[in-house]
Protein backbone atom coordinates (compact mmCIF):
# COMPACT_ATOMS: atom_id res chain seq x y z
CA UNK A 1 0.00 0.00 0.00
CA UNK A 2 1.18 3.48 -0.86
CA UNK A 3 2.20 5.67 2.10
CA UNK A 4 2.83 9.39 2.68
CA UNK A 5 5.93 10.52 4.57
CA UNK A 6 6.97 14.02 5.63
CA UNK A 7 10.75 14.48 5.95
CA UNK A 8 12.49 17.32 7.76
CA UNK A 9 16.28 17.35 7.58
CA UNK A 10 18.25 19.34 10.18
CA UNK A 11 22.04 19.07 9.69
CA UNK A 12 24.42 20.20 12.45
CA UNK A 13 28.14 20.80 12.65
CA UNK A 14 28.70 22.52 9.31
CA UNK A 15 26.79 25.81 9.19
CA UNK A 16 28.32 26.88 5.88
CA UNK A 17 26.99 23.78 4.18
CA UNK A 18 23.60 23.25 5.86
CA UNK A 19 21.54 24.53 2.92
CA UNK A 20 23.71 22.61 0.47
CA UNK A 21 23.06 19.43 2.50
CA UNK A 22 19.32 20.11 2.41
CA UNK A 23 19.45 20.88 -1.33
CA UNK A 24 21.31 17.61 -1.92
CA UNK A 25 18.63 15.70 0.02
CA UNK A 26 15.92 17.30 -2.12
CA UNK A 27 17.90 16.33 -5.22
CA UNK A 28 17.94 12.70 -4.01
CA UNK A 29 14.17 12.88 -3.56
CA UNK A 30 13.75 14.30 -7.08
CA UNK A 31 15.94 11.55 -8.56
CA UNK A 32 14.04 8.82 -6.68
CA UNK A 33 11.12 8.88 -9.09
CA UNK A 34 8.70 9.11 -6.16
CA UNK A 35 5.96 11.73 -6.09
CA UNK A 36 6.97 14.59 -3.78
CA UNK A 37 6.12 18.14 -2.73
CA UNK A 38 8.73 20.50 -1.30
CA UNK A 39 7.33 22.74 1.46
CA UNK A 40 9.03 25.43 3.59
CA UNK A 41 9.69 23.19 6.61
CA UNK A 42 9.57 19.66 5.19
CA UNK A 43 9.21 17.66 2.01
CA UNK A 44 6.38 15.18 1.60
CA UNK A 45 6.95 11.96 -0.35
CA UNK A 46 4.41 9.44 -1.62
CA UNK A 47 5.21 5.85 -2.61
CA UNK A 48 5.55 2.21 -1.71
CA UNK A 49 6.98 1.68 1.78
CA UNK A 50 10.14 -0.14 0.64
CA UNK A 51 10.97 2.66 -1.81
CA UNK A 52 10.32 5.42 0.73
CA UNK A 53 12.34 3.63 3.45
CA UNK A 54 15.26 3.16 1.02
CA UNK A 55 15.13 6.87 0.17
CA UNK A 56 15.20 7.86 3.85
CA UNK A 57 18.26 5.67 4.41
CA UNK A 58 20.00 7.14 1.35
CA UNK A 59 19.30 10.68 2.57
CA UNK A 60 20.71 9.79 6.00
CA UNK A 61 23.86 8.24 4.55
CA UNK A 62 24.57 11.03 2.07
CA UNK A 63 23.82 13.86 4.51
CA UNK A 64 26.18 12.48 7.17
CA UNK A 65 29.04 12.72 4.68
CA UNK A 66 28.81 16.51 5.03
CA UNK A 67 27.84 17.15 8.66
CA UNK A 68 28.73 15.79 12.07
CA UNK A 69 25.17 15.35 13.37
CA UNK A 70 21.78 15.09 11.77
CA UNK A 71 18.19 15.24 12.93
CA UNK A 72 15.86 13.60 10.44
CA UNK A 73 12.27 14.07 11.53
CA UNK A 74 9.95 11.63 9.78
CA UNK A 75 6.16 11.50 9.91
CA UNK A 76 4.49 8.45 8.35
CA UNK A 77 0.89 8.07 7.31
CA UNK A 78 0.02 4.48 6.47
CA UNK A 79 -3.38 2.85 6.00
CA UNK A 80 -5.02 -0.30 4.66
CA UNK A 81 -5.36 1.49 1.32
CA UNK A 82 -3.23 3.63 -0.96
CA UNK A 83 -2.77 7.18 0.28
CA UNK A 84 -2.37 10.25 -1.91
CA UNK A 85 -1.61 13.93 -1.55
CA UNK A 86 -4.80 14.77 -3.42
CA UNK A 87 -6.92 12.97 -0.82
CA UNK A 88 -5.57 15.24 1.90
CA UNK A 89 -5.75 18.46 -0.12
CA UNK A 90 -8.89 18.12 -2.23
CA UNK A 91 -11.06 20.29 0.04
CA UNK A 92 -8.56 23.15 -0.22
C-alpha positions in Angstrom: 0.0 0.0 0.0 1.2 3.5 -0.9 2.2 5.7 2.1 2.8 9.4 2.7 5.9 10.5 4.6 7.0 14.0 5.6 10.7 14.5 5.9 12.5 17.3 7.8 16.3 17.3 7.6 18.2 19.3 10.2 22.0 19.1 9.7 24.4 20.2 12.4 28.1 20.8 12.6 28.7 22.5 9.3 26.8 25.8 9.2 28.3 26.9 5.9 27.0 23.8 4.2 23.6 23.3 5.9 21.5 24.5 2.9 23.7 22.6 0.5 23.1 19.4 2.5 19.3 20.1 2.4 19.4 20.9 -1.3 21.3 17.6 -1.9 18.6 15.7 0.0 15.9 17.3 -2.1 17.9 16.3 -5.2 17.9 12.7 -4.0 14.2 12.9 -3.6 13.8 14.3 -7.1 15.9 11.5 -8.6 14.0 8.8 -6.7 11.1 8.9 -9.1 8.7 9.1 -6.2 6.0 11.7 -6.1 7.0 14.6 -3.8 6.1 18.1 -2.7 8.7 20.5 -1.3 7.3 22.7 1.5 9.0 25.4 3.6 9.7 23.2 6.6 9.6 19.7 5.2 9.2 17.7 2.0 6.4 15.2 1.6 7.0 12.0 -0.3 4.4 9.4 -1.6 5.2 5.9 -2.6 5.5 2.2 -1.7 7.0 1.7 1.8 10.1 -0.1 0.6 11.0 2.7 -1.8 10.3 5.4 0.7 12.3 3.6 3.5 15.3 3.2 1.0 15.1 6.9 0.2 15.2 7.9 3.9 18.3 5.7 4.4 20.0 7.1 1.3 19.3 10.7 2.6 20.7 9.8 6.0 23.9 8.2 4.5 24.6 11.0 2.1 23.8 13.9 4.5 26.2 12.5 7.2 29.0 12.7 4.7 28.8 16.5 5.0 27.8 17.1 8.7 28.7 15.8 12.1 25.2 15.3 13.4 21.8 15.1 11.8 18.2 15.2 12.9 15.9 13.6 10.4 12.3 14.1 11.5 10.0 11.6 9.8 6.2 11.5 9.9 4.5 8.5 8.4 0.9 8.1 7.3 0.0 4.5 6.5 -3.4 2.8 6.0 -5.0 -0.3 4.7 -5.4 1.5 1.3 -3.2 3.6 -1.0 -2.8 7.2 0.3 -2.4 10.2 -1.9 -1.6 13.9 -1.6 -4.8 14.8 -3.4 -6.9 13.0 -0.8 -5.6 15.2 1.9 -5.7 18.5 -0.1 -8.9 18.1 -2.2 -11.1 20.3 0.0 -8.6 23.2 -0.2 
